[in-house]
Amino acid sequence: MIITSFSCNGFKNLKDVSIKPHKDINVFMGENAQGKTNLIEAIWLCTGVRSFRNTKDKDMIALEGDRADISLEFKNNFREQKIDYSVIRQDLKNKCVFLNGVKLPLASKLFGNLGCVVFTPEDLSLSKGSPDNRRQFLDLSVSQIKSAYSSVVVRYNNILEQRNMLLKNISFGKSSPDELDVWDYQLAKLGSYISMLRFNYTKKLDTYASSLFSDISKGREHLELFYQSTVFDNLEGRTDYLGDLSQEYLFKLQKTRSEDIKLGFTSKGVHRDDLSGNINGRSLRDFASQGQHRSAALVLKLSQAYILTDETDDPPVILLDDVMSELDRSRQEFVINKIGRMQVFITCCDMNDVITSSRGKLYIIENGRVKKQNASSSR
């Protein structure tokens, strides 16, 4: 997967950006608040996934502007494609999104075409942060190789919200516990499917991450990852999400029903599960050092890229937003060495803080405008 052309105007502070990225390394350097992350965010939006900064539609447009326009051309092993993405202030609810000249009903319909893996400074705390962040990481990763999965997660969350509202009404005497049956049945089917796919993905993740962590620790440390389910004791080899798995999930919901009514929310389910890990047999979350957490985050993201490559037979584009300056030299070298086959976009404030390849382009970003500094990103 290679981005061959990118242009943008009116997206936040970006003005008249037009570049032909290098197929290897592209470094965007500038002071803070000049637009580096905005450029990475604009590329990411073309994947069809919501902004990694949770930007609202109205905030995508420059304060003095009336629209934001993004255009991106890319090619994979099979074809060349083009994405046009516009947000208009007078009609924020209806984005103008085109794929190869065909208008799409929703921006999310872009999903599955442009494959990217984004890595931000916030991701460095992936292994020690909130379980919700790790669940989102798993769900996005699974969605990249099974596009229908994301709609299942949305449906699950909608049903969960309805069940939680009903639990509160029951606790106030406004509804009957029997009304939970219809929601429990639906939640069990969807939750079983999500559990199965997350578990299977975690197994792949463990294979890559264990090997990468051994490399980054020079063989001194062993990382083991596992999916921690609040419903199932064992998911190994289980695929009948409409049968036995669904029944087991339903039984768990029924078993905890009284407790859920008291709590006012659903205490068991995929919304409470976690991606956990051990280093040399000790809990990653409870005992890992800051350096070990950073190494774990790195190998998780690299593993995501490797799995996507395996499943699609096409390496994704790597977006590194101000993350390299957060790493020491050895970890920077590790990352650059492991993504050698992939097109990379790196943002930084100072080239002295970033190790890069000798092949690529260096761009300077000033006040939302981009200019090419030279043809090589090496120092």
Backbone hydrogen bonds in HBPLUS format (Angstrom, degrees):
<---DONOR---> <-ACCEPTOR-->    atom                        ^
c    i                          cat <-CA-CA->   ^        H-A-AA   ^      H-
h    n   atom  resd res      DA  || num        DHA   H-A  angle D-A-AA Bond
n    s   type  num  typ     dist DA aas  dist angle  dist       angle   num
A0002-ILE N   A0075-LYS O   2.94 MM  73  5.48 159.9  1.98 158.0 164.7     1
A0075-LYS N   A0002-ILE O   2.89 MM  73  5.48 154.1  1.95 150.8 158.8     2
A0004-THR N   A0073-GLU O   2.83 MM  69  5.57 143.3  1.97 130.8 142.4     3
A0005-SER N   A0073-GLU O   3.31 MM  68  4.97 158.5  2.36 134.1 130.5     4
A0073-GLU N   A0005-SER O   2.88 MM  68  4.97 165.8  1.90 140.3 143.9     5
A0006-PHE N   A0019-ILE O   3.01 MM  13  5.46 161.2  2.05 157.5 157.6     6
A0019-ILE N   A0006-PHE O   2.86 MM  13  5.46 166.8  1.88 161.8 166.0     7
A0007-SER N   A0071-SER O   2.86 MM  64  5.18 161.1  1.89 157.8 159.6     8
A0071-SER N   A0007-SER O   2.87 MM  64  5.18 163.0  1.90 154.4 152.4     9
A0008-CYS N   A0017-VAL O   2.89 MM   9  5.02 150.2  1.98 132.8 138.4    10
A0017-VAL N   A0008-CYS O   2.85 MM   9  5.02 151.6  1.93 170.9 163.7    11
A0009-ASN N   A0069-ASP O   2.94 MM  60  5.37 155.4  2.00 151.6 157.3    12
A0069-ASP N   A0009-ASN O   2.92 MM  60  5.37 168.5  1.93 155.4 159.3    13
A0010-GLY N   A0014-LEU O   2.87 MM   4  5.67 148.1  1.98 156.6 157.0    14
A0062-ALA N   A0010-GLY O   3.14 MM  52  5.53 146.3  2.25 146.6 149.7    15
A0014-LEU N   A0011-PHE O   2.98 MM   3  5.42 162.7  2.01 139.3 137.0    16
A0012-LYS N   A0060-MET O   2.65 MM  48  5.25 145.7  1.76 135.3 141.5    17
A0015-LYS N   A0368-GLY O   2.88 MM 353  5.54 161.9  1.91 138.4 136.1    18
A0344-VAL N   A0024-ASP O   2.72 MM 320  6.02 165.3  1.74 175.5 173.6    19
A0361-LYS N   A0025-ILE O   2.91 MM 336  6.42 147.3  2.02 151.3 159.7    20
A0026-ASN N   A0344-VAL O   2.83 MM 318  6.00 138.2  2.01 145.0 158.6    21
A0346-ILE N   A0026-ASN O   2.74 MM 320  6.09 165.4  1.76 163.7 167.3    22
A0027-VAL N   A0361-LYS O   2.91 MM 334  6.28 170.9  1.92 163.2 165.1    23
A0363-TYR N   A0027-VAL O   2.74 MM 336  6.03 165.9  1.76 168.9 174.0    24
A0028-PHE N   A0346-ILE O   2.70 MM 318  6.07 162.0  1.73 164.3 170.9    25
A0348-CYS N   A0028-PHE O   3.00 MM 320  6.35 150.5  2.09 152.5 153.4    26
A0029-MET N   A0363-TYR O   2.85 MM 334  6.16 173.4  1.86 160.5 159.6    27
A0365-ILE N   A0029-MET O   2.81 MM 336  5.96 160.0  1.85 154.5 156.9    28
A0030-GLY N   A0348-CYS O   3.09 MM 318  6.63 147.4  2.20 148.1 157.9    29
A0368-GLY N   A0034-GLN O   2.80 MM 334  5.45 138.3  1.97 148.0 153.6    30
A0039-LEU N   A0035-GLY O   3.10 MM   4  6.32 147.0  2.21 146.3 152.9    31
A0039-LEU N   A0036-LYS O   3.18 MM   3  5.37 125.4  2.49  98.2 110.9    32
A0040-ILE N   A0036-LYS O   3.29 MM   4  6.72 158.8  2.34 147.4 152.3    33
A0041-GLU N   A0037-THR O   2.81 MM   4  6.01 159.8  1.85 152.8 159.1    34
A0042-ALA N   A0038-ASN O   2.91 MM   4  6.09 152.4  1.99 144.2 151.1    35
A0043-ILE N   A0039-LEU O   3.13 MM   4  6.44 157.7  2.18 149.0 154.1    36
A0044-TRP N   A0040-ILE O   2.97 MM   4  6.23 162.7  2.00 150.1 155.1    37
A0045-LEU N   A0041-GLU O   2.95 MM   4  6.22 150.0  2.04 150.8 157.9    38
A0046-CYS N   A0043-ILE O   3.02 MM   3  5.47 138.8  2.20 108.2 119.4    39
A0047-THR N   A0044-TRP O   2.93 MM   3  5.51 163.9  1.96 117.6 122.6    40
A0048-GLY N   A0045-LEU O   3.03 MM   3  5.60 162.7  2.06 115.1 120.7    41
A0054-ASN N   A0051-SER O   3.05 MM   3  4.99 163.6  2.08 105.5 109.0    42
A0059-ASP N   A0056-LYS O   2.93 MM   3  5.31 132.9  2.16 107.5 120.9    43
A0060-MET N   A0057-ASP O   3.05 MM   3  5.36 162.0  2.08 110.4 116.1    44
A0065-GLY N   A0062-ALA O   2.88 MM   3  4.96 153.5  1.95 108.1 117.0    45
A0089-ARG N   A0066-ASP O   2.87 MM  23  5.19 170.2  1.88 143.0 145.6    46
A0068-ALA N   A0087-VAL O   2.86 MM  19  5.21 152.3  1.93 147.7 156.8    47
A0087-VAL N   A0068-ALA O   2.92 MM  19  5.21 154.7  1.98 146.7 154.7    48
A0070-ILE N   A0085-TYR O   2.78 MM  15  5.02 148.0  1.88 147.8 157.9    49
A0085-TYR N   A0070-ILE O   2.80 MM  15  5.02 169.5  1.81 155.6 157.2    50
A0072-LEU N   A0083-ILE O   2.86 MM  11  5.19 160.5  1.90 153.4 158.9    51
A0083-ILE N   A0072-LEU O   2.76 MM  11  5.19 164.3  1.78 157.7 163.3    52
A0074-PHE N   A0081-GLN O   2.96 MM   7  5.46 160.2  2.00 146.4 152.3    53
A0081-GLN N   A0074-PHE O   2.74 MM   7  5.46 168.3  1.75 171.3 174.2    54
A0076-ASN N   A0079-ARG O   3.08 MM   3  5.77 156.9  2.13 158.7 162.7    55
A0100-ASN N   A0082-LYS O   2.79 MM  18  5.01 169.5  1.80 155.2 158.1    56
A0084-ASP N   A0098-PHE O   2.97 MM  14  5.03 161.6  2.00 141.1 146.1    57
A0098-PHE N   A0084-ASP O   2.80 MM  14  5.03 162.7  1.82 150.4 155.6    58
A0086-SER N   A0096-CYS O   2.87 MM  10  5.00 150.8  1.95 138.6 147.6    59
A0096-CYS N   A0086-SER O   2.99 MM  10  5.00 155.8  2.05 142.9 148.1    60
A0091-ASP N   A0088-ILE O   3.00 MM   3  5.46 155.5  2.06 114.5 122.4    61
A0094-ASN N   A0091-ASP O   3.19 MM   3  5.80 151.8  2.27 114.8 122.2    62
A0104-LEU N   A0097-VAL O   2.79 MM   7  5.64 169.1  1.80 164.7 164.8    63
A0099-LEU N   A0102-VAL O   2.93 MM   3  5.24 160.2  1.97 143.4 143.8    64
A0102-VAL N   A0099-LEU O   3.05 MM   3  5.24 165.8  2.07 112.2 115.7    65
A0109-LYS N   A0106-LEU O   3.08 MM   3  5.54 158.2  2.13 110.2 116.9    66
A0110-LEU N   A0107-ALA O   3.01 MM   3  5.82 166.6  2.03 122.9 126.4    67
A0111-PHE N   A0108-SER O   3.06 MM   3  5.56 159.5  2.10 112.6 118.9    68
A0113-ASN N   A0110-LEU O   3.19 MM   3  6.07 145.6  2.31 150.1 152.1    69
A0317-VAL N   A0115-GLY O   2.90 MM 202  6.29 165.3  1.92 149.7 148.2    70
A0117-VAL N   A0317-VAL O   2.89 MM 200  6.33 150.7  1.98 162.0 166.8    71
A0319-LEU N   A0117-VAL O   2.90 MM 202  6.10 169.2  1.91 155.6 155.9    72
A0119-PHE N   A0319-LEU O   2.77 MM 200  6.10 154.3  1.84 173.1 177.2    73
A0321-ASP N   A0119-PHE O   2.99 MM 202  6.20 152.9  2.07 154.6 163.3    74
A0123-ASP N   A0120-THR O   2.90 MM   3  5.33 139.9  2.06 110.8 122.1    75
A0124-LEU N   A0121-PRO O   3.10 MM   3  5.49 154.2  2.17 108.0 115.7    76
A0125-SER N   A0122-GLU O   3.27 MM   3  5.99 165.3  2.30 115.2 119.3    77
A0126-LEU N   A0123-ASP O   2.96 MM   3  4.96 156.0  2.01 115.2 114.7    78
A0128-LYS N   A0125-SER O   3.15 MM   3  5.43 140.0  2.31 105.3 116.4    79
A0129-GLY N   A0125-SER O   2.75 MM   4  5.44 128.5  2.01 159.3 169.3    80
A0133-ASN N   A0130-SER O   3.00 MM   3  5.45 133.8  2.22 109.5 120.2    81
A0135-ARG N   A0131-PRO O   2.88 MM   4  6.21 152.5  1.96 152.4 160.7    82
A0136-GLN N   A0132-ASP O   2.96 MM   4  6.18 157.1  2.01 145.5 151.5    83
A0137-PHE N   A0133-ASN O   2.94 MM   4  6.16 150.3  2.03 140.1 148.7    84
A0138-LEU N   A0134-ARG O   2.95 MM   4  6.20 160.2  1.99 147.1 151.5    85
A0139-ASP N   A0135-ARG O   2.88 MM   4  6.10 165.0  1.90 152.3 156.6    86
A0140-LEU N   A0136-GLN O   2.91 MM   4  6.03 164.1  1.93 150.9 154.9    87
A0141-SER N   A0137-PHE O   3.00 MM   4  6.08 162.4  2.04 146.3 151.9    88
A0142-VAL N   A0138-LEU O   2.87 MM   4  6.07 162.9  1.90 155.6 159.7    89
A0143-SER N   A0139-ASP O   2.96 MM   4  6.03 157.6  2.01 142.2 149.0    90
A0144-GLN N   A0140-LEU O   3.04 MM   4  6.29 140.9  2.20 146.3 155.8    91
A0145-ILE N   A0142-VAL O   3.09 MM   3  5.60 148.0  2.20 110.1 118.9    92
A0146-LYS N   A0142-VAL O   2.90 MM   4  6.02 124.3  2.21 143.1 159.6    93
A0149-TYR N   A0146-LYS O   2.96 MM   3  5.72 158.2  2.01 125.1 131.9    94
A0152-VAL N   A0149-TYR O   3.01 MM   3  5.19 125.8  2.31 101.8 116.2    95
A0153-VAL N   A0149-TYR O   3.13 MM   4  6.54 153.2  2.21 153.5 160.8    96
A0154-VAL N   A0150-SER O   3.09 MM   4  6.38 155.7  2.15 145.6 151.9    97
A0155-ARG N   A0151-SER O   3.01 MM   4  6.21 160.7  2.04 144.1 149.0    98
A0156-TYR N   A0152-VAL O   2.87 MM   4  6.09 159.2  1.91 149.6 155.8    99
A0157-ASN N   A0153-VAL O   2.98 MM   4  6.19 163.6  2.01 150.8 154.4   100
A0158-ASN N   A0154-VAL O   3.01 MM   4  6.26 151.5  2.09 148.0 155.9   101
A0159-ILE N   A0155-ARG O   2.98 MM   4  6.22 162.4  2.01 153.9 158.0   102
A0160-LEU N   A0156-TYR O   2.82 MM   4  6.02 157.9  1.87 152.3 159.5   103
A0161-GLU N   A0157-ASN O   3.00 MM   4  6.14 153.2  2.07 139.9 146.4   104
A0162-GLN N   A0158-ASN O   3.14 MM   4  6.47 153.4  2.21 142.5 149.3   105
A0163-ARG N   A0159-ILE O   2.86 MM   4  6.17 158.3  1.91 153.1 159.3   106
A0164-ASN N   A0160-LEU O   2.89 MM   4  6.11 160.9  1.92 153.0 157.9   107
A0165-MET N   A0161-GLU O   3.03 MM   4  6.24 152.5  2.11 144.8 151.9   108
A0166-LEU N   A0162-GLN O   3.00 MM   4  6.24 155.4  2.06 145.9 152.7   109
A0167-LEU N   A0163-ARG O   2.86 MM   4  6.16 152.6  1.94 149.9 157.8   110
A0168-LYS N   A0164-ASN O   3.18 MM   4  6.43 153.7  2.26 142.5 148.0   111
A0169-ASN N   A0165-MET O   3.06 MM   4  6.40 156.1  2.12 145.3 152.1   112
A0170-ILE N   A0166-LEU O   2.84 MM   4  6.11 153.7  1.91 153.0 160.3   113
A0171-SER N   A0167-LEU O   3.02 MM   4  6.25 156.1  2.07 144.5 150.7   114
A0172-PHE N   A0168-LYS O   3.11 MM   4  6.40 133.7  2.34 140.3 152.3   115
A0172-PHE N   A0169-ASN O   3.20 MM   3  5.11 131.9  2.45  92.1 104.9   116
A0174-LYS N   A0169-ASN O   2.76 MM   5  4.99 155.6  1.81 159.7 152.2   117
A0173-GLY N   A0170-ILE O   2.95 MM   3  4.94 158.9  1.99 104.7 110.7   118
A0179-GLU N   A0176-SER O   3.03 MM   3  5.68 157.5  2.08 118.0 124.3   119
A0180-LEU N   A0177-PRO O   3.01 MM   3  5.67 165.8  2.03 119.3 124.0   120
A0181-ASP N   A0178-ASP O   3.22 MM   3  5.84 160.9  2.26 115.8 120.2   121
A0183-TRP N   A0180-LEU O   3.10 MM   3  5.39 118.9  2.49 105.6 120.3   122
A0184-ASP N   A0180-LEU O   2.83 MM   4  5.97 161.6  1.87 164.1 170.5   123
A0185-TYR N   A0181-ASP O   3.04 MM   4  6.19 158.2  2.09 152.2 156.5   124
A0187-LEU N   A0183-TRP O   2.88 MM   4  6.02 164.0  1.90 153.3 158.6   125
A0188-ALA N   A0184-ASP O   2.90 MM   4  5.95 152.0  1.98 145.1 152.0   126
A0189-LYS N   A0185-TYR O   3.31 MM   4  6.57 157.3  2.37 144.2 148.6   127
A0190-LEU N   A0186-GLN O   3.15 MM   4  6.38 174.8  2.15 157.5 158.4   128
A0191-GLY N   A0187-LEU O   2.77 MM   4  5.66 157.4  1.82 145.2 153.1   129
A0192-SER N   A0188-ALA O   3.01 MM   4  5.91 149.7  2.11 137.9 144.9   130
A0193-TYR N   A0189-LYS O   3.29 MM   4  6.50 157.4  2.34 141.6 147.0   131
A0194-ILE N   A0190-LEU O   3.01 MM   4  6.29 164.7  2.04 153.9 157.7   132
A0195-SER N   A0191-GLY O   2.91 MM   4  6.00 161.7  1.95 144.6 150.2   133
A0196-MET N   A0192-SER O   3.01 MM   4  6.17 161.3  2.04 147.1 151.7   134
A0197-LEU N   A0193-TYR O   3.10 MM   4  6.36 166.6  2.12 154.3 156.9   135
A0198-ARG N   A0194-ILE O   2.88 MM   4  6.00 165.0  1.91 156.5 161.3   136
A0199-PHE N   A0195-SER O   2.92 MM   4  5.98 160.7  1.96 148.2 154.0   137
A0200-ASN N   A0196-MET O   3.02 MM   4  6.23 164.6  2.05 148.6 152.6   138
A0201-TYR N   A0197-LEU O   2.96 MM   4  6.08 154.9  2.02 145.0 152.0   139
A0202-THR N   A0198-ARG O   2.89 MM   4  6.07 156.2  1.95 148.6 155.3   140
A0203-LYS N   A0199-PHE O   3.11 MM   4  6.46 144.8  2.24 145.8 154.6   141
A0204-LYS N   A0200-ASN O   3.38 MM   4  6.75 154.3  2.46 141.5 146.8   142
A0204-LYS N   A0201-TYR O   3.07 MM   3  5.20 115.6  2.50  98.5 113.4   143
A0205-LEU N   A0201-TYR O   2.84 MM   4  6.13 159.5  1.88 152.8 159.7   144
A0206-ASP N   A0202-THR O   2.79 MM   4  5.94 153.8  1.85 146.5 152.9   145
A0207-THR N   A0203-LYS O   3.20 MM   4  6.45 152.6  2.28 142.2 148.2   146
A0208-TYR N   A0204-LYS O   3.25 MM   4  6.63 165.6  2.27 156.6 157.7   147
A0209-ALA N   A0205-LEU O   2.80 MM   4  5.81 166.4  1.82 159.1 162.7   148
A0210-SER N   A0206-ASP O   2.95 MM   4  5.70 158.2  2.00 140.0 145.7   149
A0212-LEU N   A0208-TYR O   2.95 MM   4  6.19 167.4  1.96 159.7 163.5   150
A0213-PHE N   A0209-ALA O   2.81 MM   4  5.85 158.1  1.86 148.2 154.3   151
A0214-SER N   A0210-SER O   3.06 MM   4  6.19 149.6  2.16 139.5 147.5   152
A0215-ASP N   A0211-SER O   3.09 MM   4  6.40 148.6  2.19 142.0 150.5   153
A0216-ILE N   A0212-LEU O   2.91 MM   4  6.24 162.4  1.94 154.1 157.8   154
A0217-SER N   A0213-PHE O   2.98 MM   4  6.03 143.1  2.12 141.4 150.5   155
A0219-GLY N   A0214-SER O   2.62 MM   5  4.59 159.2  1.66 152.4 153.1   156
A0218-LYS N   A0215-ASP O   3.07 MM   3  4.96 159.1  2.11 102.3 107.8   157
A0220-ARG N   A0217-SER O   3.20 MM   3  5.54 166.1  2.22 111.2 115.2   158
A0280-ASN N   A0222-HIS O   2.84 MM  58  5.19 159.9  1.88 149.9 153.5   159
A0224-GLU N   A0278-ASN O   2.88 MM  54  5.19 155.0  1.94 152.4 157.7   160
A0278-ASN N   A0224-GLU O   2.83 MM  54  5.19 149.2  1.93 145.1 155.4   161
A0226-PHE N   A0276-SER O   2.96 MM  50  5.49 159.0  2.00 145.5 146.8   162
A0276-SER N   A0226-PHE O   2.99 MM  50  5.49 160.7  2.03 177.0 170.6   163
A0228-GLN N   A0274-ASP O   2.83 MM  46  5.13 167.1  1.85 166.8 166.3   164
A0274-ASP N   A0228-GLN O   3.08 MM  46  5.13 155.0  2.14 138.2 145.5   165
A0238-ARG N   A0235-LEU O   3.16 MM   3  5.44 170.5  2.17 127.6 127.8   166
A0241-TYR N   A0239-THR O   2.84 MM   2  5.69 132.9  2.06 110.6  95.8   167
A0243-GLY N   A0240-ASP O   3.08 MM   3  5.18 152.9  2.16 102.1 110.6   168
A0245-LEU N   A0240-ASP O   3.15 MM   5  5.93 151.8  2.23 150.3 153.3   169
A0247-GLN N   A0243-GLY O   2.98 MM   4  6.23 157.0  2.04 155.1 162.4   170
A0248-GLU N   A0244-ASP O   2.94 MM   4  6.14 155.8  2.00 149.8 156.1   171
A0249-TYR N   A0245-LEU O   2.93 MM   4  6.16 155.0  1.99 148.7 155.8   172
A0250-LEU N   A0246-SER O   2.89 MM   4  6.08 159.2  1.93 146.8 152.7   173
A0251-PHE N   A0247-GLN O   2.92 MM   4  6.11 155.2  1.98 144.4 151.0   174
A0252-LYS N   A0248-GLU O   3.07 MM   4  6.33 151.0  2.16 141.7 148.8   175
A0253-LEU N   A0249-TYR O   3.08 MM   4  6.47 155.9  2.14 150.0 156.0   176
A0254-GLN N   A0250-LEU O   2.98 MM   4  6.26 156.9  2.03 150.8 157.3   177
A0255-LYS N   A0251-PHE O   2.84 MM   4  5.97 151.9  1.92 147.0 155.2   178
A0256-THR N   A0252-LYS O   3.08 MM   4  6.26 146.9  2.20 145.5 152.7   179
A0257-ARG N   A0254-GLN O   3.33 MM   3  5.02 163.7  2.36  98.6 102.5   180
A0260-ASP N   A0256-THR O   2.86 MM   4  6.06 156.3  1.91 155.4 163.1   181
A0261-ILE N   A0257-ARG O   2.94 MM   4  6.21 152.9  2.01 153.8 160.4   182
A0262-LYS N   A0258-SER O   3.19 MM   4  6.48 155.0  2.25 144.0 150.0   183
A0263-LEU N   A0259-GLU O   2.93 MM   4  6.19 155.5  1.99 149.3 156.7   184
A0264-GLY N   A0260-ASP O   2.68 MM   4  5.69 147.0  1.78 147.3 156.7   185
A0272-ARG N   A0269-GLY O   2.90 MM   3  5.56 162.8  1.93 121.6 126.0   186
A0273-ASP N   A0270-VAL O   3.35 MM   3  4.97 162.0  2.38  95.0 100.3   187
A0284-LEU N   A0277-GLY O   2.82 MM   7  5.30 173.5  1.82 138.2 136.2   188
A0279-ILE N   A0282-ARG O   2.77 MM   3  5.26 156.3  1.83 153.6 154.8   189
A0282-ARG N   A0279-ILE O   3.03 MM   3  5.26 168.5  2.05 114.5 117.4   190
A0287-PHE N   A0283-SER O   2.93 MM   4  5.71 156.1  1.99 148.7 154.2   191
A0288-ALA N   A0284-LEU O   3.25 MM   4  4.97 149.6  2.35 124.0 128.3   192
A0293-HIS N   A0289-SER O   2.95 MM   4  6.25 154.8  2.02 151.6 158.4   193
A0294-ARG N   A0290-GLN O   3.06 MM   4  6.33 155.9  2.12 147.2 153.4   194
A0295-SER N   A0291-GLY O   2.94 MM   4  6.17 158.0  1.99 147.1 153.3   195
A0296-ALA N   A0292-GLN O   2.85 MM   4  6.02 155.3  1.91 146.0 153.1   196
A0297-ALA N   A0293-HIS O   2.93 MM   4  6.18 156.7  1.99 147.8 153.7   197
A0298-LEU N   A0294-ARG O   2.97 MM   4  6.21 158.7  2.01 148.0 153.7   198
A0299-VAL N   A0295-SER O   3.02 MM   4  6.29 165.4  2.04 153.1 155.9   199
A0300-LEU N   A0296-ALA O   2.98 MM   4  6.15 146.7  2.10 145.1 154.4   200
A0301-LYS N   A0297-ALA O   3.13 MM   4  6.36 164.5  2.15 151.8 154.6   201
A0302-LEU N   A0298-LEU O   2.93 MM   4  6.17 162.6  1.96 153.5 159.1   202
A0303-SER N   A0299-VAL O   2.85 MM   4  5.79 152.3  1.93 136.6 144.7   203
A0304-GLN N   A0300-LEU O   2.97 MM   4  6.22 148.9  2.07 142.6 150.9   204
A0305-ALA N   A0301-LYS O   3.16 MM   4  6.51 154.4  2.23 145.0 150.6   205
A0306-TYR N   A0302-LEU O   2.94 MM   4  6.26 155.5  2.00 149.2 156.4   206
A0307-ILE N   A0303-SER O   2.85 MM   4  6.02 165.3  1.87 156.7 159.9   207
A0308-LEU N   A0304-GLN O   3.05 MM   4  6.18 159.5  2.09 144.3 150.3   208
A0309-THR N   A0305-ALA O   2.98 MM   4  6.19 149.0  2.08 141.5 150.1   209
A0310-ASP N   A0306-TYR O   2.93 MM   4  6.25 157.7  1.98 149.5 155.1   210
A0311-GLU N   A0307-ILE O   2.92 MM   4  6.12 163.1  1.94 155.6 159.5   211
A0312-THR N   A0308-LEU O   3.02 MM   4  6.00 150.5  2.11 144.4 151.2   212
A0313-ASP N   A0309-THR O   2.70 MM   4  5.13 127.7  1.97 140.0 150.3   213
A0318-ILE N   A0343-GLN O   2.88 MM  25  6.21 172.5  1.88 165.0 165.9   214
A0345-PHE N   A0318-ILE O   2.83 MM  27  6.22 156.1  1.89 163.1 171.3   215
A0320-LEU N   A0345-PHE O   2.76 MM  25  6.02 172.2  1.77 174.5 176.6   216
A0347-THR N   A0320-LEU O   3.03 MM  27  6.49 151.7  2.11 167.9 169.0   217
A0326-GLU N   A0323-VAL O   3.07 MM   3  5.33 148.2  2.17 104.7 114.5   218
A0327-LEU N   A0324-MET O   2.99 MM   3  5.34 163.7  2.02 112.8 118.0   219
A0332-GLN N   A0328-ASP O   2.98 MM   4  6.25 154.7  2.04 155.0 163.2   220
A0333-GLU N   A0329-ARG O   2.94 MM   4  6.17 164.8  1.96 153.8 157.1   221
A0334-PHE N   A0330-SER O   3.02 MM   4  6.17 150.5  2.11 137.8 146.4   222
A0335-VAL N   A0331-ARG O   3.00 MM   4  6.23 162.4  2.03 149.2 152.2   223
A0336-ILE N   A0332-GLN O   3.02 MM   4  6.28 175.7  2.03 160.2 160.4   224
A0337-ASN N   A0333-GLU O   2.95 MM   4  6.03 160.0  1.99 148.6 154.4   225
A0338-LYS N   A0334-PHE O   3.06 MM   4  6.22 146.5  2.18 144.9 153.7   226
A0338-LYS N   A0335-VAL O   3.08 MM   3  5.20 122.0  2.43  98.4 113.0   227
A0339-ILE N   A0335-VAL O   3.15 MM   4  6.35 127.1  2.45 149.6 162.7   228
A0342-MET N   A0339-ILE O   3.05 MM   3  5.43 165.7  2.07 118.8 123.1   229
A0353-ASP N   A0350-ASP O   2.95 MM   3  5.60 162.8  1.98 119.1 124.8   230
A0354-VAL N   A0351-MET O   3.15 MM   3  5.30 168.5  2.16 111.4 114.1   231
A0362-LEU N   A0374-ASN O   3.39 MM  12  5.75 174.9  2.40 148.6 149.4   232
A0373-GLN N   A0362-LEU O   2.79 MM  11  5.58 158.1  1.84 144.7 151.9   233
A0364-ILE N   A0371-LYS O   2.79 MM   7  5.44 163.1  1.81 166.7 169.7   234
A0371-LYS N   A0364-ILE O   3.01 MM   7  5.44 156.9  2.06 151.4 158.9   235
A0366-GLU N   A0369-ARG O   2.95 MM   3  5.35 157.4  2.00 152.9 158.2   236
A0369-ARG N   A0366-GLU O   2.95 MM   3  5.35 163.5  1.98 118.0 123.5   237
